[in-house]
Amino acid sequence: MLLVLLVAYADSIAQEKPQILVNLSQNDRQSGQIELVQPDKLDNLLMMQISNNRQREGVPGFRILIFSQSGQAAMARANETRVSFMRSFPEMEAYQQYNNPNFQVFVGDFRTKNEALREMKKIERRFSRAFIVPDIIDISK
């Protein structure tokens, strides 16, 4: 999203050739002052990005998929898998989702793939078909 905004910004300023100026001044030897002068369009672009970030319900990260099935009994099996996981790993979150046509159980909120790999080694002893997937994660916990 940011790349699209930056391309749109770059295209719109190609005709104007604005300048971003940085003025450095030093009042005394102990402190200094930086003044950044930039076009209003750049301020607008930054405000749009800040607004988009606030609307997101998480950040890009990773989870471990431990269950994915479709069929009549899949919802009940997904719930059983989630409960079983929470008993075995009470310190980790488990999320049950329906992604048509599958009921799925994802676990964890990992910022990096390395974090997910560390936990995956523990989890796959009990859930042998588990694998890491990119997802939007909740970091507020």
N, C-alpha and C positions, 0 to 999 in steps of 0.2 A: 504494500500500500504506500509506504513512504517513497519507494522508487518511482511509482506513478506520479506522486505529488511532486517529487523533485524534477522529473522530466517535464511535467506541465509547467513548473516554475521556471525551469531553464529555458523552455520555449517562449514563455511570456516575457522574459527579461532580455531575450536575445536582441530585440530592437532597442530597448532602453539603455542597455549597458550601465546598470547601476553599480555603485561601488560600496563595498563594506569597508569602513574606515575604523581603525583602532587608534585612538589617541592615548598615549602614555604620558602621564605627568607625575612628577614627584615633588610633593610639597616640602618634605624634609627627608633626611636619610632613613627614617624609621618606617615611613608609609608611602604608598603610591596610589594612583587612581587610574583605572582603565575605563575609557569611554568607547562603547561600541555603537557605531552609527550604521544602520542597515536599512534597506528599503522596506516600506510597509508591507509589500507582498511577501517578503520573507517572514515577517512577524505573523501574517495571516496563515502562512503555510505551517509554521510551528504551532500555532494555536489549534489548527485543524488536527495535527498529529496528536497533540495532547488530548484533545477531545476524543479522538478515536481510541487512544489507549485507555481512557477512563471507561469507555463503553464496553471494552472487552471484559469477559468474565474470568480471565486467567492469562497465563503467559504460555508461549510454546515450550514444551517439555516432552517428557516420556512417561508412559505407563506400561504395565505388563499385562497382557491379555492372557487370562488363565482359562477362559471358557467362551465358546462360540458355537451355538447350535440353533437349528431351526426345527420346526415340527410342533406337534401338539403338546408334548411334555417338556419342551425346551425351557419355558418360563419357570416351571417348578424346579427343573434341574439347575438352572442358573441361580435361582434363589438358594438351593441347597449348597451349591458350590461357594457362593458368597458367604453363607453362614459358616461353612466348614473352614474357609480361608480365615475369617475373622477370629475363629476359635484358635487356629494355629498361629496366626500373626496379628495379635490384638493391637499392636502399635502402628499398623499400616491401614490406610483407608482402602475400602473396596467399593466399587461402583458398578451397579447393574444397569445395563442400557439395552434398549431395543433399537437395533439398526437393521431395518427391513432387509431380509427376512429372518435375521438372527437375533437371538437373545445372547448378550455378551456380558462378561464380568471382567472389569479392568481393575488393577490394583496399583496403589502408590501414586505419588506426585513427585517425579524426579526432574530436576532442572537439567541434568546432563545424562547422556547415555551411559557414561561410566558409573554414575550412581545407580542407575537401573540395572546394569550388569552385575554389580556387587550383590544387590538384593535378589536378582534372578537366580544366582547360584544357590541361594537358600530355598527359594520358592520352588525351583524345578525338581527338588527332591520329592516334594509332595504333589506338585502339579507338573508332570513331565512334559506336557504339550505347551507350556507357557512360552510366550515370546514378547519381545519389546516392540512397542508401536509408538510413533510420535502422536502427541495429543496436546490439547490445551489443558494445562494443569492449574490447580488452585494452590497458590503459595501463601495464603493467609493463615494457614494452620501451623 
